Amino acid sequence: MPKGNGIYSNDRDAGAPEDGSILAAEETRENSRSVPGAFHIPGPGQEAGPQAGLPFALTEGVQSQEQRTSNIEVDVVVESATVHHDDVVHAMIRDENCAAYIYGRKFNLFILILPCLAVIGACIAIPFVILDRARRWNQDNSHSRSKSRCEEIRKVVSSVSTSESLDDTSSSQNRALEWLCFHDGSELPSNEQQEITQRYILAVLYYSLGGSDWTVDCDFLSAAHVCDWFDIAKDDKNTVMGVTDCNEDLKVTTIILHWNNMRGTLPDEVQFLTSLENFGLVGGPLHGTIPEGIGNLVNLKNINFMENRLSGTVPESLSKLINLEYVTFSINENLTGDLDFLCPLENTIFQADCGGADPKISCSCCHLCCATTEHECCLVKPLPWADIGDCVQTLPPELRGGDDPFGD
């Protein structure tokens, strides 16, 4: 059935015929075009049928005069249009060109729909735009806060590291600063200078000694307080390694890292751990020299750097450490020099490479002299628990199958 378009009226007050015959879409035929698809709603005594040759189709149930005069609203559906009975009846019908006639005016459906789609799209897009701008603002604000905090942290750590080392992107100092600024889970406020300094120095030590390759990571660089940076080694003695002790002020007093696959050099920054009492870095193998600043560790009691590849000479600044009880630099084949400057420390036990056919170290006050090639240390001065001439192997426990007598 062909589809029509047009407007329809059954308005007796507007001068419509009594029989309800069709009215033109616009006041008269002389003033308007014939509206295709208009149809006749029959009056009393008339039969439904086409008027003036215009196609139409009514659905079942043509309404009676009584129904129309009772002002009850009833719909009559004509294929794609709905005719609404009341004092004035209007309809909108869509034609094949997607045009719509509303109260006698023709509109393109696309023109009607596009604004609606634009409004819907705007309603969907606006929240996303707002959220995206909020996210960017938060990122910029967070970056600004992080940058400001990092500048403050740098001021704190500049007291223990040089500007050159902090600026060198390949240095352990730069990596430690970056970690402290952007990756440290503790997010310490910049006014916590003591803890920031300790965390920074231990981070520098971690990066300087190849911490990512350690057998036991000792929880270094975790969000925990530095006094909790320790772990249990997987050895026969369940050795505790890492930061194994702190004082009541939460300052680090003991660092033990034995046979832990360490590689690298001792950083100068360790001299600022001034509460340190026990420092053991056995079986790295570490290389490079012993920092001169180690003499600033005035509370140091025990130093154990045996079984490494340290070079150069032992710093004379160690003679200031009057609290020293035990010192060993043995089995470091490139470490040379004279240790007699330490002899005034009468209560200190010394162990160095002063033994064998070709001693590397001269030490008249050493209690144990070791031979680097034989990995053997022999007692040359009496001790309460050993006799002169007693010797012991210094190979690591996993290689010689026994305990390390100088390990703890």
C-alpha positions in Angstrom: 0.0 0.0 0.0 1.5 3.4 -0.9 2.5 5.6 2.0 1.2 9.1 2.3 2.1 12.3 4.0 0.0 15.2 5.1 -2.1 16.7 7.9 -5.7 15.8 8.7 -8.4 17.7 10.4 -11.9 17.1 11.6 -12.5 20.5 13.2 -16.2 21.5 12.9 -15.4 24.8 14.6 -13.0 25.7 11.8 -15.7 25.4 9.2 -15.3 21.8 8.3 -18.1 20.0 6.5 -20.7 18.4 8.7 -20.0 15.0 7.1 -16.3 15.2 8.2 -15.0 15.2 4.7 -11.4 16.0 4.0 -10.0 19.5 4.4 -7.1 20.7 2.4 -3.7 20.8 4.2 -3.7 24.5 3.8 -6.9 26.7 3.9 -8.0 26.3 0.2 -7.0 24.3 -2.8 -6.4 27.6 -4.6 -3.7 28.6 -2.0 -2.0 25.3 -1.5 -0.9 22.1 -3.0 -2.9 18.9 -2.6 -1.5 16.9 0.3 -1.0 13.4 -1.0 -2.1 10.7 1.4 -4.9 12.8 3.0 -8.0 10.8 3.7 -11.7 11.2 4.6 -13.1 10.4 7.9 -16.8 9.7 7.1 -19.6 11.5 8.8 -23.0 10.1 9.8 -24.6 7.9 7.2 -21.5 7.9 4.9 -19.4 5.0 3.9 -15.7 4.9 4.3 -13.9 5.3 1.0 -11.4 7.3 -0.9 -12.1 11.0 -1.5 -10.9 12.9 -4.5 -8.9 9.9 -5.6 -6.6 10.1 -2.6 -5.3 6.7 -1.3 -6.0 5.8 2.3 -6.5 2.9 4.6 -8.2 2.8 7.9 -7.7 0.1 10.6 -10.5 -1.6 12.2 -12.9 0.3 14.3 -14.1 3.5 12.7 -15.3 5.6 15.6 -19.0 6.5 16.0 -20.4 10.0 16.2 -21.2 9.5 19.8 -17.6 8.5 20.5 -16.3 11.6 18.7 -18.7 14.0 20.4 -18.1 12.5 23.8 -14.6 14.1 23.6 -13.0 10.7 24.3 -9.6 10.5 22.6 -9.2 7.5 20.3 -6.4 6.6 17.8 -7.0 5.5 14.3 -3.8 4.1 12.7 -3.1 4.5 9.0 -0.2 2.4 8.1 2.6 4.6 9.2 0.5 7.4 10.7 -1.7 7.8 13.8 -4.9 9.9 13.5 -5.9 11.5 16.8 -9.6 12.2 17.2 -10.5 15.3 19.2 -11.8 18.7 18.4 -8.7 19.2 16.3 -6.9 16.2 14.7 -3.4 16.4 13.5 -1.0 13.7 12.3 2.6 13.4 11.2 3.4 11.0 8.4 6.8 10.0 7.1 7.3 9.6 3.4 9.9 7.7 1.4 12.3 10.7 1.4 12.5 10.7 5.2 10.5 13.9 5.4 8.0 14.7 8.2 5.0 17.0 8.1 4.3 18.6 11.4 1.4 21.0 11.6 1.6 21.6 7.9 5.3 22.2 7.8 7.7 19.8 6.1 10.9 18.8 7.9 13.8 16.5 7.0 14.1 13.8 9.6 17.9 14.0 9.5 17.8 17.7 10.3 15.5 16.8 13.3 17.7 13.9 14.5 21.1 15.5 14.2 20.7 18.1 16.9 19.4 15.4 19.2 22.4 13.2 18.5 24.7 16.2 19.1 23.1 16.8 22.5 23.4 13.2 23.4 27.0 13.1 22.3 27.8 16.2 24.3 26.2 14.7 27.4 28.4 11.6 27.0 31.6 13.4 26.1 31.5 16.2 28.7 32.0 13.9 31.8 34.9 12.2 30.0 36.5 15.6 29.2 36.1 16.7 32.8 37.5 13.4 34.2 40.5 13.6 31.8 41.2 17.2 32.8 41.0 16.3 36.4 43.4 13.4 35.9 45.9 15.6 34.1 45.6 18.2 36.8 46.3 15.6 39.4 49.2 14.3 37.5 50.7 17.8 37.0 50.0 18.6 40.6 51.6 15.3 41.8 54.6 15.8 39.5 55.0 19.3 40.9 54.8 18.1 44.5 57.3 15.3 43.7 59.7 17.6 42.0 59.5 20.1 45.0 60.0 17.2 47.5 62.9 15.8 45.4 64.6 19.2 45.5 64.3 19.3 49.3 65.6 15.7 49.6 68.5 16.6 47.4 69.4 19.4 49.8 69.5 16.9 52.6 71.7 14.3 50.9 74.0 17.0 49.5 75.5 17.0 53.0 76.9 13.5 52.3 77.4 13.4 48.5 78.9 15.8 46.0 76.9 17.6 43.4 78.9 15.9 40.7 78.0 12.4 41.9 74.3 13.4 42.3 74.2 14.7 38.8 75.9 11.7 37.2 73.1 9.6 35.9 75.3 6.5 35.9 76.4 6.9 39.6 75.0 5.0 42.6 74.4 8.3 44.2 72.1 9.5 41.4 70.2 6.2 41.4 69.8 6.3 45.2 68.4 9.9 45.0 66.0 8.9 42.2 64.8 5.9 44.2 64.3 8.1 47.3 62.4 10.7 45.3 60.1 8.6 43.2 60.1 5.0 44.2 60.6 4.8 48.0 57.4 3.4 49.4 57.9 5.0 52.8 57.3 8.5 51.2 59.1 10.1 54.1 58.5 13.9 54.6 61.5 15.9 53.7 61.9 17.2 57.2 62.8 13.6 58.4 66.5 14.4 57.8 68.0 11.6 59.9 66.0 8.8 58.3 66.3 10.3 54.8 70.1 10.4 55.2 70.3 6.8 56.5 68.0 5.5 53.7 70.0 7.3 51.1 73.4 6.1 52.4 72.1 2.5 52.5 70.6 2.8 49.1 74.0 4.1 47.8 75.6 1.1 49.4 73.1 -1.2 47.8 73.7 0.2 44.3 77.5 0.4 44.8 77.7 -3.3 45.7 75.4 -4.6 43.0 72.4 -5.2 45.2 70.1 -6.4 42.5 72.4 -9.5 42.2 72.7 -10.3 45.9 71.9 -13.8 46.9 69.8 -12.4 49.8 68.3 -9.0 49.1 68.0 -8.3 52.9 64.8 -6.3 52.2 66.9 -3.3 51.0 64.9 -0.6 49.3 61.7 -1.8 50.8 59.1 0.6 52.3 60.1 -0.6 55.8 62.3 1.3 58.2 66.0 0.7 57.6 66.3 -1.1 60.9 64.1 -3.8 59.3 66.3 -4.2 56.2 67.6 -7.7 57.0 66.9 -11.3 56.1 68.1 -14.8 57.0 70.8 -16.3 54.8 70.2 -19.8 53.5 73.2 -21.4 55.2 73.8 -23.9 57.9 73.9 -21.2 60.6 70.9 -19.2 59.4 73.0 -16.1 59.5 71.1 -12.8 59.8 72.3 -10.4 57.1 71.7 -6.8 56.3 71.0 -4.2 58.9 71.1 -6.5 61.8 71.0 -4.0 64.6 70.0 -0.4 65.5 70.3 1.6 68.7 67.4 3.1 70.6 67.5 6.2 68.4 66.9 4.0 65.4 70.4 4.6 64.0 72.1 1.8 62.2 74.8 0.1 64.4 75.5 -3.2 62.5 75.7 -4.1 58.8 76.6 -7.7 58.0 76.8 -8.9 54.3 78.8 -12.1 54.1 79.2 -14.2 51.0 76.3 -12.5 49.3 77.5 -12.2 45.7 78.5 -8.6 46.2 80.3 -6.7 43.3 81.5 -3.2 43.3 83.3 -0.7 45.5 82.8 0.8 49.0 81.2 4.3 48.7 82.5 7.2 50.6 79.0 7.9 52.0 79.4 5.0 54.6 81.5 7.4 56.7 78.4 9.2 57.7 76.8 6.2 59.4 78.5 7.5 62.6 76.6 5.2 64.9 78.0 2.1 63.1 79.7 -0.3 65.4 80.0 -3.5 63.4 80.8 -3.6 59.6 81.3 -6.9 57.9 81.6 -7.3 54.1 83.1 -10.7 53.7 83.6 -12.6 50.4 82.3 -10.1 47.9 84.5 -9.9 46.0 84.7 -6.2 46.4 87.4 -4.2 44.6 88.8 -0.7 44.8 90.2 1.1 47.8 89.0 1.4 51.4 87.6 4.9 51.8 89.7 7.3 53.9 86.5 8.5 55.5 86.1 5.2 57.3 88.2 6.8 60.1 85.1 9.0 60.9 83.2 6.0 62.2 84.2 6.8 65.7 82.0 4.1 67.3 83.3 1.3 65.1 84.4 -1.8 67.0 84.7 -4.5 64.4 85.7 -4.4 60.8 85.8 -7.5 58.6 86.7 -7.1 55.0 88.4 -10.4 54.4 88.2 -12.5 51.2 87.8 -9.6 48.8 89.9 -8.0 46.1 90.6 -4.7 47.8 93.6 -2.7 46.6 95.7 0.2 47.7 96.7 0.7 51.3 94.8 0.7 54.6 93.8 4.3 55.5 95.8 5.6 58.4 92.6 7.4 59.6 91.7 4.0 61.3 94.2 4.9 64.0 91.6 7.4 65.4 89.2 4.6 66.1 90.0 4.0 69.7 87.0 1.6 70.2 88.3 -0.9 67.7 88.3 -4.5 69.0 88.8 -6.6 65.9 90.1 -5.7 62.4 90.7 -8.0 59.5 91.8 -7.1 56.0 93.2 -10.6 55.2 93.0 -12.4 51.8 93.0 -9.2 49.8 95.9 -9.9 47.4 96.2 -6.4 46.1 96.1 -4.7 49.5 99.6 -3.6 50.5 101.4 -1.3 53.0 102.4 -1.1 56.6 99.9 -1.4 59.4 102.2 -0.5 62.3 100.4 2.8 62.7 97.6 0.6 64.3 99.9 -0.9 67.0 99.0 1.8 69.6 95.5 0.3 69.7 96.6 -2.3 72.3 93.2 -3.9 72.8 92.6 -4.6 69.2 93.0 -7.9 67.4 94.5 -7.5 64.0 94.5 -9.9 61.0 96.1 -9.1 57.7 98.1 -10.6 54.8 101.4 -10.6 56.7 102.1 -14.3 56.3 103.4 -16.8 53.7 106.6 -16.6 51.6 105.6 -13.3 50.1 103.7 -11.2 52.6 101.7 -8.2 51.1 101.4 -6.4 54.4 103.9 -5.5 57.1 102.4 -5.7 60.6 104.4 -6.2 63.7 101.3 -6.1 66.0 99.0 -8.5 64.0 97.8 -11.5 65.9 96.9 -13.5 62.8 99.0 -13.4 59.6 97.5 -14.8 56.5 98.9 -16.1 53.1 96.7 -15.1 50.2 97.8 -17.9 47.9 97.2 -20.6 50.5 94.0 -19.1 52.0 95.5 -19.9 55.4 95.9 -17.7 58.5 98.2 -18.6 61.4 98.4 -17.2 64.9 101.6 -15.2 65.5 100.6 -13.6 68.8 98.9 -15.4 71.6 95.2 -15.2 72.2 93.2 -16.5 75.2 91.5 -19.1 73.0 94.4 -20.2 70.7 98.1 -20.9 70.8 100.8 -19.4 68.6 101.3 -21.5 65.4 97.7 -22.6 65.2 96.5 -22.1 61.6 93.0 -22.1 60.0 91.8 -22.2 56.4 90.0 -19.1 55.3 88.0 -20.4 52.3 84.3 -19.7 52.4 82.2 -22.3 54.4 80.5 -23.6 51.3 83.9 -24.4 49.7 85.7 -25.9 52.8 82.7 -27.5 54.4 83.2 -25.9 57.8 82.3 -22.8 59.9 83.9 -19.5 59.2 85.9 -18.7 62.5 86.1 -15.0 61.6 82.7 -14.7 60.0 80.6 -13.2 62.9 
